[in-house]
Each structure stands twice: as structure tokens, then as C-alpha cells.
């Protein structure tokens, strides 16, 4: 069974940092691109970042460039999102999802983790 | 940036009715358009890929059509379990973008 299990969300002050993790199982993690998508409370979906199978290519939405870093550890079947200089507008549920190739659809999503940026 | 405009924003529908949701791109994206369903308090789920390709395990009442700039998701004979938000998503170019969503309510 394919599983993507999140951890690392929580409450953080503006300007703070947080690292999200996503543990994959039930499929060959190293064969897939991976992505992060977020959803602000009561709002729609926003793509955040993609990473290639070997981590050699990364793409980000402009609003997080220079502040967020996507990474992965294929040995441990894990995806990460390091979030620095957090702002109130980063408050959202963050989902990791599986992507077969760079511009394929997101064919399986994790359950999401809530990040709240507030003082 | 490719902007996807979905309509309607909200639809209240009787069971067994047909539902049509449209997604319009501000420039041509070929067939690189995908549809997701998100039920309340759940993660999104892929419904249709590349405009019209079906996904294993998704009921056959969900179909997609279109290419270029205009796309449609059709739900034939709506069931109560189809109450959800539906989102289109383009993967033609970065940044990847989503439509604003369509909430379908069951009357």
C-alpha cells in the first residue's frame, strides 16, 4: 500500500523556521519526482516545489524562492521541506505528493500537515 | 504564469443529475490538464489526467474533455459521495498552477 506520512508541522512565529518531513512507503521512492503543495485555511491549492529523483533539479513557486528548500533522502525514503523566514501568509496545510515525471500529475497525496505562522 | 479559471465556483445538485465543471487557461496548455477531487477534511485525489485519461479505481461517471485552453470535467449521474471540491491543475509550464476550485454540494 502506498503511504506518505507527514510530520513536522506546528505553530511558529513570523520569521521562524520549520522543517517538514514526508516518509514514503509502498513504492519505489527513488523512481519518482516528488512535490509539495499547500492549502491555506478555506482556500484552494497552491503548488510549492518539485524535486527530481536524484535531487539534482528543483523548482519553486516565486513566493517561496530563497526561503524554502526542498530535499530528499532516497536511502530513507524521505522528502523534506525546510522553511525559513516564515510569514503569516505561509500558514497552510502542506501536502507532499508523488509525481512520476517532472510535469506529470500528482498521483498520490499524503494526509497533510498544518503549519501556522503567528505570534 | 498560466492562470486557470474554473466555473462555477459552487454548484448545488440533486443526486443523479449531470454536473459540468469548466476550466479555462489563459494560454494554450495542450492536454497538460488534470482534475482532482478533495472531499471535506481529506487530501486531494487524482480523478482525470491529461484532460481525458481515466485513472484506475475512479468511477466511470467521471470523464474529462478538452484541449488547448478549454477543458471540462463531467460527472454523470451524481452520487451523494461526490460532494467535494474539484480542482483543475496544469503541468504545461512552471509555475505549476491550480484553478480556484468548484465546490459541489448535494441537495
HADDOCK unambig.tbl for C-alpha pairs under 7 A between the chains (distance, minus, plus):
assign (segid A and resid 44 and name CA) (segid B and resid 100 and name CA) 5.70 0.50 0.50
assign (segid A and resid 44 and name CA) (segid B and resid 101 and name CA) 6.31 0.50 0.50
assign (segid A and resid 45 and name CA) (segid B and resid 98 and name CA) 6.31 0.50 0.50
assign (segid A and resid 46 and name CA) (segid B and resid 97 and name CA) 6.70 0.50 0.50
assign (segid A and resid 46 and name CA) (segid B and resid 98 and name CA) 6.56 0.50 0.50
assign (segid A and resid 47 and name CA) (segid B and resid 96 and name CA) 6.14 0.50 0.50
assign (segid A and resid 47 and name CA) (segid B and resid 97 and name CA) 6.36 0.50 0.50
assign (segid A and resid 61 and name CA) (segid B and resid 95 and name CA) 5.76 0.50 0.50
assign (segid A and resid 103 and name CA) (segid B and resid 91 and name CA) 5.04 0.50 0.50
assign (segid A and resid 103 and name CA) (segid B and resid 92 and name CA) 6.79 0.50 0.50
assign (segid A and resid 104 and name CA) (segid B and resid 91 and name CA) 6.53 0.50 0.50
assign (segid A and resid 105 and name CA) (segid B and resid 34 and name CA) 6.44 0.50 0.50
assign (segid A and resid 105 and name CA) (segid B and resid 49 and name CA) 6.58 0.50 0.50
assign (segid A and resid 105 and name CA) (segid B and resid 91 and name CA) 6.99 0.50 0.50
assign (segid A and resid 106 and name CA) (segid B and resid 46 and name CA) 6.91 0.50 0.50
assign (segid A and resid 107 and name CA) (segid B and resid 46 and name CA) 5.66 0.50 0.50
assign (segid A and resid 108 and name CA) (segid B and resid 45 and name CA) 6.82 0.50 0.50
assign (segid A and resid 109 and name CA) (segid B and resid 43 and name CA) 6.41 0.50 0.50
assign (segid A and resid 109 and name CA) (segid B and resid 44 and name CA) 6.71 0.50 0.50
assign (segid A and resid 110 and name CA) (segid B and resid 43 and name CA) 6.79 0.50 0.50
assign (segid A and resid 111 and name CA) (segid B and resid 43 and name CA) 5.53 0.50 0.50
